[in-house]
Amino acid sequence: MHIVVLMGGWSAERPVSLMSGAGVADALERNGHRVTRIDMGRDVAAKLVEAQPDLVFNALHGSPGEDGTVQGMLDLMGIPYTHSGLATSVIAIDKVLTKQALVPHGIPMPGGRIVKSEELFAADPLPRPYVLKPVNEGSSVGVAIVTDTSNHGSPIARDAAGPWAEFEELLAEPYIRGRELTTAVLGGRALGVTELKPKNGWYDFDAKYTDGLTEHVCPAQIPDEIAEACKSLALEAHRILGCRGASRSDFRWDDERGVDGLFLLEVNTQPGMTPLSLVPEQGRHVGMDYDAVVQAIVDEAIVWYRDNPIDRNPAG
């Protein structure tokens, strides 16, 4: 096949996307495909028309590659692509919409509410400790944990560094003590559970993508009932949201509360494919090397478009 690997873009996750895209493109070539690499810019549609691919491998992270924008463009152009479609992407990138979609189905997620950043300078929106995060960002971009001992001030000071300086609105959630767990779903099955142990602080953007800052324990050394709950919830969230290809569900587990302490934080529809990324790691756990994981994502897209054909020339 001729596959375009779409990577880069202009979100805060651009460097991660470039690493994901480079790895994917190399794997596709090793698997025998003809590959065109496109670093996404405003001229992306023209480049896609010129390339005329059989399939786009979406290796973008964050907006506009993970929020439905690119998916809508590719739908209009009649070009098949990997990973989730437009509606799923719109919902899953938005943490509030994700809660609204999953919680009524019994998926445990933290409570919380949207607050104006300006409100934070007058009073805390929740009892401390609590978490503040942008509604539409991934990879822990712009996340702050506000505690009694943090240097943000009480209430938060206007000149304190944090996401309130960049975003007009934030999602405030109760802080869940305990352990960081994650489960990847691919090909209709949950691959496993990884525990993430940051060496310093918490699992922020730097800890995710800087070699040596986080220990990955795969499989996680947790009770069987917790591992099974993670895999069951990840599969159910994948199904309810209508995810395609790979997804990754992130959890916090309060190990003092058993299964009642397990909470889904978010579902990533464009999980990373870097050397430190969790989907390839869990793939290895079930006997799939990196190239096999990439090919499995391509194969699932092929099957989906076979069963849901599109008009490759809608203009006639």
Phi, psi and chi 1 to 4 in degrees:
 res  aa     phi    psi   chi1   chi2   chi3   chi4
   1 MET       -  155.6  -63.4  179.8   68.6      -
   2 HIS   -97.7  114.9  177.1 -153.9      -      -
   3 ILE  -119.5  126.8  -59.5  177.3      -      -
   4 VAL   -88.0  129.4  159.7      -      -      -
   5 VAL   -99.4  113.9  177.6      -      -      -
   6 LEU   -95.1  121.2 -159.7   54.2      -      -
   7 MET  -144.5  175.4   66.1 -178.2   90.4      -
   8 GLY    83.8 -106.7      -      -      -      -
   9 GLY    75.4 -160.8      -      -      -      -
  10 TRP  -129.2   15.9   50.2   82.9      -      -
  11 SER   -78.4  173.4   80.1      -      -      -
  12 ALA   -62.8  -17.6      -      -      -      -
  13 GLU   -96.6   16.1  -61.2  177.0   71.8      -
  14 ARG   -52.6  -48.8  170.2  179.6  169.6   80.9
  15 PRO   -59.7  -37.5  -21.3   33.2      -      -
  16 VAL   -66.9  -42.3 -179.2      -      -      -
  17 SER   -62.0  -39.5  174.1      -      -      -
  18 LEU   -63.6  -38.9  -71.1  172.1      -      -
  19 MET   -67.5  -43.6  -73.7 -169.0  -71.1      -
  20 SER   -59.8  -48.3  -72.6      -      -      -
  21 GLY   -62.7  -40.5      -      -      -      -
  22 ALA   -64.1  -43.3      -      -      -      -
  23 GLY   -64.7  -42.7      -      -      -      -
  24 VAL   -63.9  -45.9  165.4      -      -      -
  25 ALA   -60.4  -43.5      -      -      -      -
  26 ASP   -63.3  -41.1  -69.8  -13.6      -      -
  27 ALA   -64.3  -42.6      -      -      -      -
  28 LEU   -61.3  -39.9  -70.4  170.7      -      -
  29 GLU   -66.0  -39.8  -71.5  177.0  -23.7      -
  30 ARG   -63.4  -29.0  -71.3 -168.5  -66.4  -91.6
  31 ASN   -83.7    2.3  -71.9  -17.6      -      -
  32 GLY    96.8    6.3      -      -      -      -
  33 HIS   -87.9  155.7  -59.8  -71.0      -      -
  34 ARG   -89.3  127.9 -179.4  162.7   65.9   94.8
  35 VAL  -121.6  135.1  176.3      -      -      -
  36 THR  -116.9  126.2  -62.0      -      -      -
  37 ARG   -94.7  128.3  -62.6  159.1  171.2   81.6
  38 ILE  -126.5  118.6  -65.5 -179.5      -      -
  39 ASP   -84.1  111.5 -175.9  -12.6      -      -
  40 MET   -65.2  126.8 -178.8  171.7  160.3      -
  41 GLY  -130.7 -170.9      -      -      -      -
  42 ARG   -67.7  -15.2  -58.5  -68.7 -178.9 -179.8
  43 ASP   -96.3   20.1   59.4  -11.9      -      -
  44 VAL   -61.4  -37.7   62.6      -      -      -
  45 ALA   -62.4  -43.0      -      -      -      -
  46 ALA   -63.3  -39.9      -      -      -      -
  47 LYS   -65.6  -36.4  -72.5 -175.4  175.6 -179.4
  48 LEU   -69.0  -39.0  -72.7  167.8      -      -
  49 VAL   -61.4  -41.2  168.9      -      -      -
  50 GLU   -66.9  -39.3 -179.8 -178.7   -4.7      -
  51 ALA   -74.1  -36.1      -      -      -      -
  52 GLN    51.9   59.5  -69.9  -67.5  -60.4      -
  53 PRO   -78.0  160.2   31.7  -37.0      -      -
  54 ASP   -77.3  -28.7  -61.2  -48.3      -      -
  55 LEU  -157.2  145.8  179.1   76.4      -      -
  56 VAL  -104.9  126.7  166.3      -      -      -
  57 PHE   -92.4  111.5 -167.1  108.5      -      -
  58 ASN   -81.7  103.5 -174.7   -3.2      -      -
  59 ALA  -108.2   22.9      -      -      -      -
  60 LEU   -83.2  151.1  -66.1  162.5      -      -
  61 HIS  -128.7  139.5  -56.0  -48.1      -      -
  62 GLY    76.9 -172.5      -      -      -      -
  63 SER   -76.1  141.1  176.6      -      -      -
  64 PRO   -97.2   11.6   36.9  -35.7      -      -
  65 GLY   -87.3  -15.1      -      -      -      -
  66 GLU  -117.9   -2.3 -162.7  167.6   -6.0      -
  67 ASP  -108.2    9.8   64.1    1.2      -      -
  68 GLY   100.2  -15.1      -      -      -      -
  69 THR   -65.1  -53.9  -57.0      -      -      -
  70 VAL   -65.7  -37.4  162.3      -      -      -
  71 GLN   -61.1  -43.2  -71.1   79.1    3.6      -
  72 GLY   -63.9  -40.4      -      -      -      -
  73 MET   -61.5  -46.5  176.7 -168.3   70.9      -
  74 LEU   -66.1  -36.5  -66.8  170.6      -      -
  75 ASP   -60.0  -45.9  -72.5  -17.8      -      -
  76 LEU   -64.3  -35.2  -74.6  171.1      -      -
  77 MET   -81.4   -8.9  -64.6  179.8   73.4      -
  78 GLY    72.0   32.7      -      -      -      -
  79 ILE  -109.7  121.5  -59.0  175.7      -      -
  80 PRO   -64.9  151.3  -18.8   31.1      -      -
  81 TYR  -149.2  161.9   53.5   91.9      -      -
  82 THR   -83.9  165.5   63.4      -      -      -
  83 HIS    69.9 -167.0  -63.5   87.8      -      -
  84 SER   -73.1  157.3  -62.9      -      -      -
  85 GLY   -84.9 -169.7      -      -      -      -
  86 LEU   -62.0  -57.1 -171.2  156.0      -      -
  87 ALA   -61.6  -44.7      -      -      -      -
  88 THR   -60.3  -42.2  -63.7      -      -      -
  89 SER   -65.0  -41.4  -59.0      -      -      -
  90 VAL   -60.2  -42.8  167.9      -      -      -
  91 ILE   -73.7  -47.2  -65.9  169.4      -      -
  92 ALA   -69.9  -28.7      -      -      -      -
  93 ILE   -73.0  -20.8 -165.7   69.0      -      -
  94 ASP   -99.1  113.6 -172.8  -60.3      -      -
  95 LYS   -64.7  -30.2  -63.7  176.0  177.4   65.0
  96 VAL   -73.5  -46.2  175.1      -      -      -
  97 LEU   -62.0  -35.9  -68.0  178.9      -      -
  98 THR   -62.5  -44.1  -59.7      -      -      -
  99 LYS   -60.0  -44.1  -70.3  178.9 -167.9  -72.5
 100 GLN   -63.6  -30.2  -68.2  172.8   -9.1      -
 101 ALA   -81.1  -35.8      -      -      -      -
 102 LEU   -97.5  -39.6  -63.5 -178.6      -      -
 103 VAL   -59.6  -40.9  171.0      -      -      -
 104 PRO   -62.2  -17.5  -25.2   36.1      -      -
 105 HIS   -93.6    9.5  -69.1  -87.8      -      -
 106 GLY    89.7   10.0      -      -      -      -
 107 ILE   -79.1  120.0  -55.0  -67.5      -      -
 108 PRO   -74.4  123.3   26.8  -32.4      -      -
 109 MET  -135.9  153.8  -59.4 -174.3   74.3      -
 110 PRO   -62.9  149.3  -16.5   29.0      -      -
 111 GLY   -72.0 -169.9      -      -      -      -
 112 GLY   146.2 -179.9      -      -      -      -
 113 ARG  -157.0  159.9   64.6 -175.8 -177.1   90.1
 114 ILE   -79.9  135.3  -63.3  -67.7      -      -
 115 VAL  -129.6  146.8  -64.7      -      -      -
 116 LYS   -73.3  136.4  -62.5  -73.5 -174.3 -176.2
 117 SER   -57.2  -33.4  -67.8      -      -      -
 118 GLU   -61.4  -31.8 -174.4   69.4   21.7      -
 119 GLU   -65.2  -27.2  -61.8  175.3   35.0      -
 120 LEU   -66.2  -23.9  -59.8  171.8      -      -
 121 PHE   -80.8   -7.6  -50.9  132.6      -      -
 122 ALA  -101.7  -38.9      -      -      -      -
 123 ALA  -165.0  154.9      -      -      -      -
 124 ASP   -68.8  137.2  -73.1  -34.5      -      -
 125 PRO   -75.9  -22.5   27.7  -34.2      -      -
 126 LEU  -141.4  160.5  -62.1  172.9      -      -
 127 PRO   -60.8  141.8  -21.1   32.3      -      -
 128 ARG   -76.6  145.2  -63.3 -171.0  180.0 -161.1
 129 PRO   -82.5  148.8   30.5  -34.7      -      -
 130 TYR  -145.4  167.9   63.3   89.9      -      -
 131 VAL  -116.3  138.4  179.9      -      -      -
 132 LEU  -117.0  133.8  -68.4  168.5      -      -
 133 LYS  -149.3  148.6   57.9 -178.4   73.0  171.9
 134 PRO   -62.7  150.6  -17.3   29.5      -      -
 135 VAL   -72.8  -32.4  176.3      -      -      -
 136 ASN  -125.0   42.5  -66.2  -61.3      -      -
 137 GLU  -128.7  156.7  -68.1  -77.2   -6.5      -
 138 GLY  -119.5 -173.5      -      -      -      -
 139 SER    55.2   31.3  -72.1      -      -      -
 140 SER    60.1   22.9  -59.7      -      -      -
 141 VAL   -65.8  127.0  171.5      -      -      -
 142 GLY    73.2   20.8      -      -      -      -
 143 VAL   -91.2  135.8  175.7      -      -      -
 144 ALA  -129.6  137.1      -      -      -      -
 145 ILE  -105.1  118.8  -60.6  175.0      -      -
 146 VAL  -103.0  117.2 -177.8      -      -      -
 147 THR  -122.8  173.3   68.8      -      -      -
 148 ASP   -64.5  -26.7  -72.7  -30.5      -      -
 149 THR  -102.8    3.6   58.3      -      -      -
 150 SER   -71.6  160.6   65.4      -      -      -
 151 ASN   -94.7   25.5   58.6    1.3      -      -
 152 HIS   -81.9  -15.8  -60.8  125.0      -      -
 153 GLY    93.7  166.0      -      -      -      -
 154 SER  -140.6  103.7 -176.2      -      -      -
 155 PRO   -66.6  178.2   28.5  -35.9      -      -
 156 ILE   -58.9  133.6  -68.0  171.1      -      -
 157 ALA   -81.4  144.8      -      -      -      -
 158 ARG   -59.3  -32.9  -71.7 -178.5 -179.8  -86.3
 159 ASP   -92.4    4.8   58.9   -7.2      -      -
 160 ALA   -74.5  140.7      -      -      -      -
 161 ALA   -70.7  135.2      -      -      -      -
 162 GLY   169.6  174.4      -      -      -      -
 163 PRO   -65.0  -20.7   23.5  -33.9      -      -
 164 TRP   -62.7  -19.2   42.8   83.3      -      -
 165 ALA   -80.7  -15.3      -      -      -      -
 166 GLU  -114.3  -29.1 -175.0  177.4   -6.2      -
 167 PHE  -119.2  137.0  -58.6   93.8      -      -
 168 GLU   -73.1  -31.6  -69.6 -174.2    4.2      -
 169 GLU  -126.7  148.1  -71.1 -173.0  -26.0      -
 170 LEU  -139.1  155.7  -65.2  166.3      -      -
 171 LEU   -94.2  123.6  174.6   62.4      -      -
 172 ALA  -101.3  127.6      -      -      -      -
 173 GLU  -132.0  150.0  -68.1 -179.8  -19.5      -
 174 PRO   -61.6  141.6  -16.9   28.7      -      -
 175 TYR   -76.4  130.7  174.3   74.3      -      -
 176 ILE  -104.4  114.3  -60.8  168.5      -      -
 177 ARG   -67.7  163.3   66.3  157.1  -56.6  -80.8
 178 GLY   119.9 -139.8      -      -      -      -
 179 ARG  -119.0  150.0  -60.4  160.7   68.9  174.3
 180 GLU   -97.7  119.1 -165.9   95.5   25.8      -
 181 LEU  -125.3  153.1  -53.1  173.8      -      -
 182 THR  -148.4  147.2 -168.7      -      -      -
 183 THR  -135.0  128.4  -66.0      -      -      -
 184 ALA   -95.5  144.6      -      -      -      -
 185 VAL  -119.5  131.3  173.2      -      -      -
 186 LEU  -152.3  133.7  175.3   61.3      -      -
 187 GLY    63.1   31.5      -      -      -      -
 188 GLY    79.0   13.3      -      -      -      -
 189 ARG  -139.2  151.4   64.9  167.9  172.8  161.7
 190 ALA   -83.5  127.3      -      -      -      -
 191 LEU   -78.7  -33.1  -59.8 -177.7      -      -
 192 GLY   167.0 -168.5      -      -      -      -
 193 VAL  -131.5  128.8 -176.8      -      -      -
 194 THR  -113.6  136.0  -60.7      -      -      -
 195 GLU   -98.6  136.8 -179.0  175.1    3.8      -
 196 LEU  -109.4  122.4  -55.5  157.3      -      -
 197 LYS  -121.1   92.6  -64.5 -177.2  174.0 -178.1
 198 PRO   -61.9  140.4  -17.3   29.8      -      -
 199 LYS   -71.8  -31.8  -58.9  -69.0  179.4   63.7
 200 ASN  -137.6  134.9  -62.5  -65.6      -      -
 201 GLY    68.0 -129.1      -      -      -      -
 202 TRP  -130.9  178.6   58.8  -75.9      -      -
 203 TYR   -82.1   73.6 -167.0   53.3      -      -
 204 ASP   -92.7 -171.1   60.0    5.0      -      -
 205 PHE   -57.6  -46.5 -174.6   91.6      -      -
 206 ASP   -63.8  -41.2  -70.1  -22.9      -      -
 207 ALA   -63.7  -32.1      -      -      -      -
 208 LYS   -70.8  -37.7  -73.4 -175.7  177.8 -177.1
 209 TYR  -120.1   10.6  -61.1  112.6      -      -
 210 THR  -110.5  120.1  -56.0      -      -      -
 211 ASP   -59.6  131.5 -165.7   10.0      -      -
 212 GLY    95.0   -9.6      -      -      -      -
 213 LEU   -88.4  -16.0  -70.4 -171.1      -      -
 214 THR  -137.3  132.8  -61.8      -      -      -
 215 GLU   -87.8  128.3  178.2 -172.7   -0.3      -
 216 HIS  -100.3  121.5  -67.7 -162.7      -      -
 217 VAL  -107.5  105.6 -178.4      -      -      -
 218 CYS  -133.9  115.7 -178.2      -      -      -
 219 PRO   -76.2  152.0   28.1  -34.6      -      -
 220 ALA   -61.3  140.7      -      -      -      -
 221 GLN   -86.9   79.3  -57.8  -56.8  -62.0      -
 222 ILE  -135.7  161.6   55.3  177.5      -      -
 223 PRO   -58.2  149.2  -24.2   34.0      -      -
 224 ASP   -56.6  -38.5  -71.2  -14.6      -      -
 225 GLU   -65.8  -30.8   68.1  167.7  -12.0      -
 226 ILE   -74.9  -42.2  -57.5  -58.7      -      -
 227 ALA   -60.7  -44.2      -      -      -      -
 228 GLU   -66.9  -36.2  -70.0  -54.3  -47.4      -
 229 ALA   -65.2  -42.1      -      -      -      -
 230 CYS   -59.3  -47.2  -74.6      -      -      -
 231 LYS   -66.7  -40.2  -69.8 -170.2  -79.1 -171.7
 232 SER   -64.9  -44.7  175.4      -      -      -
 233 LEU   -67.6  -38.9  -69.9  170.1      -      -
 234 ALA   -63.9  -43.5      -      -      -      -
 235 LEU   -63.3  -43.0  -85.7  171.5      -      -
 236 GLU   -66.2  -42.2 -172.8   69.5   -3.5      -
 237 ALA   -63.6  -42.6      -      -      -      -
 238 HIS   -56.3  -44.6 -174.4   98.4      -      -
 239 ARG   -70.0  -48.0 -178.0 -168.2   65.9   79.6
 240 ILE   -61.6  -42.3  -67.0  168.3      -      -
 241 LEU   -75.8  -15.8  -66.6  174.2      -      -
 242 GLY    79.2   32.6      -      -      -      -
 243 CYS   -67.4  150.9  -63.3      -      -      -
 244 ARG  -126.0  159.6  -52.7 -160.9  -52.4 -108.8
 245 GLY    65.3 -139.1      -      -      -      -
 246 ALA   -91.8  143.7      -      -      -      -
 247 SER  -136.2  163.8   73.2      -      -      -
 248 ARG  -138.9  126.5 -164.7 -169.0   74.8 -118.1
 249 SER  -104.8  130.0  -68.9      -      -      -
 250 ASP  -105.5  137.1  -62.7  -24.9      -      -
 251 PHE  -128.0  155.5  -60.8   89.7      -      -
 252 ARG  -116.3  137.8  -72.7  -75.1  -70.6 -176.9
 253 TRP  -127.3  116.6  176.4   46.3      -      -
 254 ASP   -82.4  101.1 -177.1  -16.9      -      -
 255 ASP   -73.0   -0.5   51.5    6.1      -      -
 256 GLU   -88.5   -7.6  -65.8 -179.7   -6.6      -
 257 ARG  -116.2    6.1  -62.3  176.1   56.1 -166.1
 258 GLY    64.7 -147.6      -      -      -      -
 259 VAL   -66.0  -23.6   72.9      -      -      -
 260 ASP   -69.9  -13.4  -69.0  -22.9      -      -
 261 GLY   -95.6   10.4      -      -      -      -
 262 LEU   -96.4  125.1 -176.0   65.0      -      -
 263 PHE  -132.4  131.6  -64.9   88.6      -      -
 264 LEU   -77.3  129.1  174.3   68.2      -      -
 265 LEU   -93.4  -46.6  -61.8 -178.3      -      -
 266 GLU  -164.7  163.2   63.2  179.5  -40.4      -
 267 VAL  -117.6  124.1  177.4      -      -      -
 268 ASN   -97.3  118.6  -58.4  -89.1      -      -
 269 THR   -89.2  -12.1   57.4      -      -      -
 270 GLN  -127.8   63.2  -64.2  -75.9  135.7      -
 271 PRO   -63.6  151.2   21.9  -31.2      -      -
 272 GLY   -63.1  153.3      -      -      -      -
 273 MET  -128.6   34.5  -67.2  -68.1  -70.4      -
 274 THR   -84.1  172.0   75.4      -      -      -
 275 PRO   -60.0  -24.0  -27.2   35.7      -      -
 276 LEU   -96.3    1.8  -63.0 -179.9      -      -
 277 SER   -75.0  157.5  -67.1      -      -      -
 278 LEU   -86.2  -29.6  -65.1  151.4      -      -
 279 VAL   -64.7  -50.3  172.1      -      -      -
 280 PRO   -60.4  -36.0  -23.3   33.7      -      -
 281 GLU   -62.4  -45.8  177.6 -179.4   76.2      -
 282 GLN   -72.3  -27.7  -68.5 -168.6    4.7      -
 283 GLY   -60.3  -44.4      -      -      -      -
 284 ARG   -60.4  -34.7  -70.0 -167.6  -63.9  -87.5
 285 HIS   -62.1  -30.0  173.0   61.3      -      -
 286 VAL  -104.5   15.7  -63.4      -      -      -
 287 GLY    92.0   14.3      -      -      -      -
 288 MET  -108.9  121.1  -59.0  172.7   69.2      -
 289 ASP   -77.1  176.3   64.5   14.9      -      -
 290 TYR   -55.5  -46.0 -175.1   92.8      -      -
 291 ASP   -62.7  -36.3  -67.0    4.2      -      -
 292 ALA   -68.7  -37.4      -      -      -      -
 293 VAL   -63.3  -45.8  170.2      -      -      -
 294 VAL   -60.2  -45.3  170.8      -      -      -
 295 GLN   -65.4  -35.6 -172.7   60.4   45.4      -
 296 ALA   -63.3  -37.9      -      -      -      -
 297 ILE   -64.9  -42.2  -66.0  170.3      -      -
 298 VAL   -63.8  -46.0  168.4      -      -      -
 299 ASP   -61.2  -39.1  -70.3  -16.3      -      -
 300 GLU   -65.7  -37.1 -173.6  166.8  -20.5      -
 301 ALA   -64.7  -41.8      -      -      -      -
 302 ILE   -60.0  -46.2  -67.9  169.9      -      -
 303 VAL   -63.8  -41.7  169.9      -      -      -
 304 TRP   -62.8  -43.6 -164.7   87.6      -      -
 305 TYR   -75.4  -23.8  -77.7  100.9      -      -
 306 ARG   -64.9  -40.1 -178.3 -162.4   65.8 -163.5
 307 ASP   -84.2  -17.5  -64.1  -21.3      -      -
 308 ASN  -131.5   69.1  -59.3  -88.4      -      -
 309 PRO   -63.9  148.4   21.3  -31.2      -      -
 310 ILE  -119.7  158.5   58.2  175.0      -      -
 311 ASP   -81.6  112.2 -174.2  -11.2      -      -
 312 ARG   -73.4   -9.4  -65.7  -58.5  -58.7  -92.8
 313 ASN  -138.8   69.3 -174.1   17.7      -      -
 314 PRO   -64.0  -19.4   22.4  -33.3      -      -
 315 ALA   -79.8   -6.6      -      -      -      -
 316 GLY    85.1      -      -      -      -      -
